[in-house]
Amino acid sequence: MRFQPNRNYTSDDVVQTPVEMAGRLVRHFSPEGKVLEPCAGEGNFLKHLPGAFSCEIQRGEDFFAWNEKVDWIITNPPWSQIRAFLSHSMEVADHVVFLMTVNHVWTKARLRDIREKGFGLKEIALVEMPPEFPQSGFQLGAVYVARGWAGPVGLTDLSREEAPRRQRGTARREMALAAG
Protein backbone atom coordinates (compact mmCIF):
# COMPACT_ATOMS: atom_id res chain seq x y z
CA MET A 1 0.00 0.00 0.00
CA ARG A 2 1.39 3.38 -1.04
CA PHE A 3 0.94 6.41 1.27
CA GLN A 4 3.22 8.84 -0.57
CA PRO A 5 3.27 9.71 -4.26
CA ASN A 6 5.72 7.72 -6.39
CA ARG A 7 9.11 9.47 -6.29
CA ASN A 8 9.45 8.94 -10.05
CA TYR A 9 6.22 10.82 -10.73
CA THR A 10 6.76 13.94 -12.79
CA SER A 11 4.51 16.87 -13.48
CA ASP A 12 4.98 20.52 -14.19
CA ASP A 13 3.63 21.29 -10.69
CA VAL A 14 1.69 24.26 -12.04
CA VAL A 15 -1.74 24.16 -10.41
CA GLN A 16 -3.50 27.49 -9.88
CA THR A 17 -5.35 28.00 -6.61
CA PRO A 18 -8.93 29.08 -7.32
CA VAL A 19 -9.41 32.80 -6.58
CA GLU A 20 -12.24 32.11 -4.09
CA MET A 21 -10.14 29.57 -2.17
CA ALA A 22 -7.17 31.94 -2.04
CA GLY A 23 -9.46 34.65 -0.65
CA ARG A 24 -10.93 32.32 1.96
CA LEU A 25 -7.45 31.32 3.15
CA VAL A 26 -6.22 34.92 3.29
CA ARG A 27 -9.30 35.93 5.32
CA HIS A 28 -8.85 32.95 7.65
CA PHE A 29 -5.14 33.47 8.40
CA SER A 30 -5.14 37.31 8.10
CA PRO A 31 -1.45 37.75 7.30
CA GLU A 32 -0.07 41.13 8.43
CA GLY A 33 3.10 43.06 7.83
CA LYS A 34 5.38 42.12 4.96
CA VAL A 35 3.83 39.23 2.99
CA LEU A 36 5.41 37.14 0.22
CA GLU A 37 3.71 34.84 -2.29
CA PRO A 38 6.68 32.81 -3.62
CA CYS A 39 4.73 30.80 -6.22
CA ALA A 40 2.47 33.53 -7.55
CA GLY A 41 1.30 31.86 -10.74
CA GLU A 42 -1.61 33.92 -12.05
CA GLY A 43 -1.70 35.94 -8.82
CA ASN A 44 -4.81 34.46 -7.21
CA PHE A 45 -3.50 34.91 -3.65
CA LEU A 46 -2.13 38.35 -4.56
CA LYS A 47 -5.62 39.53 -5.54
CA HIS A 48 -6.43 39.33 -1.80
CA LEU A 49 -3.07 40.62 -0.53
CA PRO A 50 -2.64 44.25 -1.59
CA GLY A 51 0.98 45.32 -1.26
CA ALA A 52 2.33 41.77 -1.02
CA PHE A 53 5.57 40.77 -2.70
CA SER A 54 5.77 37.84 -5.08
CA CYS A 55 8.06 35.50 -6.96
CA GLU A 56 7.13 33.37 -9.96
CA ILE A 57 9.67 31.09 -11.61
CA GLN A 58 7.87 31.33 -14.96
CA ARG A 59 8.58 35.09 -14.88
CA GLY A 60 12.22 34.37 -14.06
CA GLU A 61 11.82 35.22 -10.34
CA ASP A 62 13.34 32.34 -8.38
CA PHE A 63 12.07 32.12 -4.79
CA PHE A 64 15.30 30.41 -3.74
CA ALA A 65 17.17 33.62 -4.63
CA TRP A 66 14.90 35.62 -2.25
CA ASN A 67 16.74 36.35 1.02
CA GLU A 68 14.85 39.38 2.36
CA LYS A 69 12.98 38.76 5.63
CA VAL A 70 9.17 38.80 5.56
CA ASP A 71 6.52 38.30 8.22
CA TRP A 72 4.31 35.88 6.27
CA ILE A 73 4.44 33.50 3.34
CA ILE A 74 1.19 32.14 1.97
CA THR A 75 1.29 29.98 -1.16
CA ASN A 76 0.42 26.83 -3.06
CA PRO A 77 3.96 25.50 -3.61
CA PRO A 78 4.99 22.81 -6.10
CA TRP A 79 4.10 19.64 -4.23
CA SER A 80 7.09 17.77 -5.65
CA GLN A 81 9.35 20.33 -3.96
CA ILE A 82 7.58 20.76 -0.60
CA ARG A 83 10.65 20.09 1.52
CA ALA A 84 12.88 22.61 -0.27
CA PHE A 85 10.16 25.27 -0.36
CA LEU A 86 9.31 24.77 3.32
CA SER A 87 12.96 24.92 4.36
CA HIS A 88 13.61 28.18 2.51
CA SER A 89 10.29 29.66 3.65
CA MET A 90 11.23 29.07 7.28
CA GLU A 91 14.54 30.86 6.69
CA VAL A 92 12.88 34.06 5.44
CA ALA A 93 9.49 34.19 7.24
CA ASP A 94 8.07 33.84 10.75
CA HIS A 95 4.69 32.54 9.58
CA VAL A 96 4.28 30.09 6.70
CA VAL A 97 1.02 28.80 5.19
CA PHE A 98 1.20 26.15 2.46
CA LEU A 99 -1.79 24.81 0.56
CA MET A 100 -1.00 21.12 0.10
CA THR A 101 -2.26 17.66 0.84
CA VAL A 102 -1.83 17.19 4.58
CA ASN A 103 0.08 13.93 4.20
CA HIS A 104 3.10 16.04 3.19
CA VAL A 105 3.48 17.44 6.71
CA TRP A 106 3.22 14.15 8.63
CA THR A 107 6.53 12.62 7.61
CA LYS A 108 9.24 12.31 10.26
CA ALA A 109 11.61 14.30 8.07
CA ARG A 110 9.14 17.17 7.61
CA LEU A 111 8.29 17.39 11.31
CA ARG A 112 11.99 17.25 12.18
CA ASP A 113 12.73 20.03 9.66
CA ILE A 114 10.02 22.19 11.23
CA ARG A 115 11.32 21.64 14.79
CA GLU A 116 14.98 22.13 13.85
CA LYS A 117 14.19 25.53 12.29
CA GLY A 118 12.52 26.63 15.55
CA PHE A 119 8.98 26.40 14.18
CA GLY A 120 5.89 24.54 15.32
CA LEU A 121 2.85 23.25 13.50
CA LYS A 122 0.14 25.72 14.55
CA GLU A 123 -2.91 24.89 12.44
CA ILE A 124 -4.25 22.80 9.60
CA ALA A 125 -7.28 24.28 7.85
CA LEU A 126 -9.02 21.60 5.79
CA VAL A 127 -10.46 22.63 2.42
CA GLU A 128 -12.19 20.81 -0.42
CA MET A 129 -9.98 19.58 -3.26
CA PRO A 130 -10.75 21.72 -6.34
CA PRO A 131 -11.58 19.59 -9.40
CA GLU A 132 -8.66 21.10 -11.33
CA PHE A 133 -6.15 19.89 -8.70
CA PRO A 134 -4.49 16.45 -8.95
CA GLN A 135 -6.91 14.01 -7.31
CA SER A 136 -4.86 11.84 -4.96
CA GLY A 137 -7.33 10.76 -2.30
CA PHE A 138 -5.42 12.76 0.33
CA GLN A 139 -7.06 15.63 2.20
CA LEU A 140 -6.17 19.14 1.04
CA GLY A 141 -5.38 21.69 3.71
CA ALA A 142 -3.65 24.95 4.46
CA VAL A 143 -0.81 23.98 6.77
CA TYR A 144 0.38 26.81 9.04
CA VAL A 145 3.76 26.70 10.79
CA ALA A 146 4.95 29.54 13.03
CA ARG A 147 8.36 30.40 14.43
CA GLY A 148 8.51 29.73 18.17
CA TRP A 149 5.12 27.97 18.31
CA ALA A 150 5.07 25.16 20.89
CA GLY A 151 1.34 24.93 21.57
CA PRO A 152 -1.29 22.51 20.31
CA VAL A 153 -2.10 22.04 16.64
CA GLY A 154 -5.44 23.56 15.70
CA LEU A 155 -7.66 21.78 13.19
CA THR A 156 -10.21 23.90 11.34
CA ASP A 157 -12.64 22.48 8.79
CA LEU A 158 -13.08 25.27 6.24
CA SER A 159 -14.59 22.77 3.81
CA ARG A 160 -17.87 23.03 5.74
CA GLU A 161 -18.07 26.69 4.72
CA GLU A 162 -17.35 26.09 1.04
CA ALA A 163 -20.41 24.51 -0.49
CA PRO A 164 -23.84 23.73 0.84
CA ARG A 165 -24.13 20.04 1.59
CA ARG A 166 -27.08 18.01 0.44
CA GLN A 167 -29.20 16.45 3.10
CA ARG A 168 -29.33 12.67 3.17
CA GLY A 169 -31.73 11.35 0.56
CA THR A 170 -31.88 14.61 -1.40
CA ALA A 171 -30.34 13.10 -4.55
CA ARG A 172 -32.91 10.25 -4.60
CA ARG A 173 -35.81 12.68 -4.19
CA GLU A 174 -34.42 14.89 -6.97
CA MET A 175 -34.04 11.89 -9.30
CA ALA A 176 -37.59 10.70 -8.53
CA LEU A 177 -39.00 14.17 -9.25
CA ALA A 178 -37.05 14.39 -12.52
CA ALA A 179 -38.31 10.96 -13.62
CA GLY A 180 -41.83 12.22 -13.37
VODRENRO-675607 format. One line per 4 residues: their letters; for each residue x, y, z of C-alpha. Coordinates in nm, 2 decimals, decimal comma. Example, Ala and Ser with C-alpha at 12.3 -4.5 7.8 and 13.67 -1.06 7.14 Angstrom:
REM VODRENRO-675607
AS = 1,23/-0,45/0,78 ~ 1,37/-0,11/0,71;
This chain:
REM VODRENRO-675607
MRFQ = 0,00/0,00/0,00 ~ 0,14/0,34/-0,10 ~ 0,09/0,64/0,13 ~ 0,32/0,88/-0,06;
PNRN = 0,33/0,97/-0,43 ~ 0,57/0,77/-0,64 ~ 0,91/0,95/-0,63 ~ 0,94/0,89/-1,00;
YTSD = 0,62/1,08/-1,07 ~ 0,68/1,39/-1,28 ~ 0,45/1,69/-1,35 ~ 0,50/2,05/-1,42;
DVVQ = 0,36/2,13/-1,07 ~ 0,17/2,43/-1,20 ~ -0,17/2,42/-1,04 ~ -0,35/2,75/-0,99;
TPVE = -0,53/2,80/-0,66 ~ -0,89/2,91/-0,73 ~ -0,94/3,28/-0,66 ~ -1,22/3,21/-0,41;
MAGR = -1,01/2,96/-0,22 ~ -0,72/3,19/-0,20 ~ -0,95/3,46/-0,06 ~ -1,09/3,23/0,20;
LVRH = -0,74/3,13/0,32 ~ -0,62/3,49/0,33 ~ -0,93/3,59/0,53 ~ -0,88/3,30/0,77;
FSPE = -0,51/3,35/0,84 ~ -0,51/3,73/0,81 ~ -0,14/3,78/0,73 ~ -0,01/4,11/0,84;
GKVL = 0,31/4,31/0,78 ~ 0,54/4,21/0,50 ~ 0,38/3,92/0,30 ~ 0,54/3,71/0,02;
EPCA = 0,37/3,48/-0,23 ~ 0,67/3,28/-0,36 ~ 0,47/3,08/-0,62 ~ 0,25/3,35/-0,76;
GEGN = 0,13/3,19/-1,07 ~ -0,16/3,39/-1,21 ~ -0,17/3,59/-0,88 ~ -0,48/3,45/-0,72;
FLKH = -0,35/3,49/-0,36 ~ -0,21/3,84/-0,46 ~ -0,56/3,95/-0,55 ~ -0,64/3,93/-0,18;
LPGA = -0,31/4,06/-0,05 ~ -0,26/4,43/-0,16 ~ 0,10/4,53/-0,13 ~ 0,23/4,18/-0,10;
FSCE = 0,56/4,08/-0,27 ~ 0,58/3,78/-0,51 ~ 0,81/3,55/-0,70 ~ 0,71/3,34/-1,00;
IQRG = 0,97/3,11/-1,16 ~ 0,79/3,13/-1,50 ~ 0,86/3,51/-1,49 ~ 1,22/3,44/-1,41;
EDFF = 1,18/3,52/-1,03 ~ 1,33/3,23/-0,84 ~ 1,21/3,21/-0,48 ~ 1,53/3,04/-0,37;
AWNE = 1,72/3,36/-0,46 ~ 1,49/3,56/-0,22 ~ 1,67/3,64/0,10 ~ 1,49/3,94/0,24;
KVDW = 1,30/3,88/0,56 ~ 0,92/3,88/0,56 ~ 0,65/3,83/0,82 ~ 0,43/3,59/0,63;
IITN = 0,44/3,35/0,33 ~ 0,12/3,21/0,20 ~ 0,13/3,00/-0,12 ~ 0,04/2,68/-0,31;
PPWS = 0,40/2,55/-0,36 ~ 0,50/2,28/-0,61 ~ 0,41/1,96/-0,42 ~ 0,71/1,78/-0,57;
QIRA = 0,94/2,03/-0,40 ~ 0,76/2,08/-0,06 ~ 1,06/2,01/0,15 ~ 1,29/2,26/-0,03;
FLSH = 1,02/2,53/-0,04 ~ 0,93/2,48/0,33 ~ 1,30/2,49/0,44 ~ 1,36/2,82/0,25;
SMEV = 1,03/2,97/0,36 ~ 1,12/2,91/0,73 ~ 1,45/3,09/0,67 ~ 1,29/3,41/0,54;
ADHV = 0,95/3,42/0,72 ~ 0,81/3,38/1,08 ~ 0,47/3,25/0,96 ~ 0,43/3,01/0,67;
VFLM = 0,10/2,88/0,52 ~ 0,12/2,61/0,25 ~ -0,18/2,48/0,06 ~ -0,10/2,11/0,01;
TVNH = -0,23/1,77/0,08 ~ -0,18/1,72/0,46 ~ 0,01/1,39/0,42 ~ 0,31/1,60/0,32;
VWTK = 0,35/1,74/0,67 ~ 0,32/1,42/0,86 ~ 0,65/1,26/0,76 ~ 0,92/1,23/1,03;
ARLR = 1,16/1,43/0,81 ~ 0,91/1,72/0,76 ~ 0,83/1,74/1,13 ~ 1,20/1,72/1,22;
DIRE = 1,27/2,00/0,97 ~ 1,00/2,22/1,12 ~ 1,13/2,16/1,48 ~ 1,50/2,21/1,38;
KGFG = 1,42/2,55/1,23 ~ 1,25/2,66/1,56 ~ 0,90/2,64/1,42 ~ 0,59/2,45/1,53;
LKEI = 0,28/2,32/1,35 ~ 0,01/2,57/1,46 ~ -0,29/2,49/1,24 ~ -0,43/2,28/0,96;
ALVE = -0,73/2,43/0,79 ~ -0,90/2,16/0,58 ~ -1,05/2,26/0,24 ~ -1,22/2,08/-0,04;
MPPE = -1,00/1,96/-0,33 ~ -1,08/2,17/-0,63 ~ -1,16/1,96/-0,94 ~ -0,87/2,11/-1,13;
FPQS = -0,62/1,99/-0,87 ~ -0,45/1,64/-0,89 ~ -0,69/1,40/-0,73 ~ -0,49/1,18/-0,50;
GFQL = -0,73/1,08/-0,23 ~ -0,54/1,28/0,03 ~ -0,71/1,56/0,22 ~ -0,62/1,91/0,10;
GAVY = -0,54/2,17/0,37 ~ -0,37/2,49/0,45 ~ -0,08/2,40/0,68 ~ 0,04/2,68/0,90;
VARG = 0,38/2,67/1,08 ~ 0,49/2,95/1,30 ~ 0,84/3,04/1,44 ~ 0,85/2,97/1,82;
WAGP = 0,51/2,80/1,83 ~ 0,51/2,52/2,09 ~ 0,13/2,49/2,16 ~ -0,13/2,25/2,03;
VGLT = -0,21/2,20/1,66 ~ -0,54/2,36/1,57 ~ -0,77/2,18/1,32 ~ -1,02/2,39/1,13;
DLSR = -1,26/2,25/0,88 ~ -1,31/2,53/0,62 ~ -1,46/2,28/0,38 ~ -1,79/2,30/0,57;
EEAP = -1,81/2,67/0,47 ~ -1,74/2,61/0,10 ~ -2,04/2,45/-0,05 ~ -2,38/2,37/0,08;
RRQR = -2,41/2,00/0,16 ~ -2,71/1,80/0,04 ~ -2,92/1,64/0,31 ~ -2,93/1,27/0,32;
GTAR = -3,17/1,14/0,06 ~ -3,19/1,46/-0,14 ~ -3,03/1,31/-0,45 ~ -3,29/1,02/-0,46;
REMA = -3,58/1,27/-0,42 ~ -3,44/1,49/-0,70 ~ -3,40/1,19/-0,93 ~ -3,76/1,07/-0,85;
LAAG = -3,90/1,42/-0,93 ~ -3,70/1,44/-1,25 ~ -3,83/1,10/-1,36 ~ -4,18/1,22/-1,34;
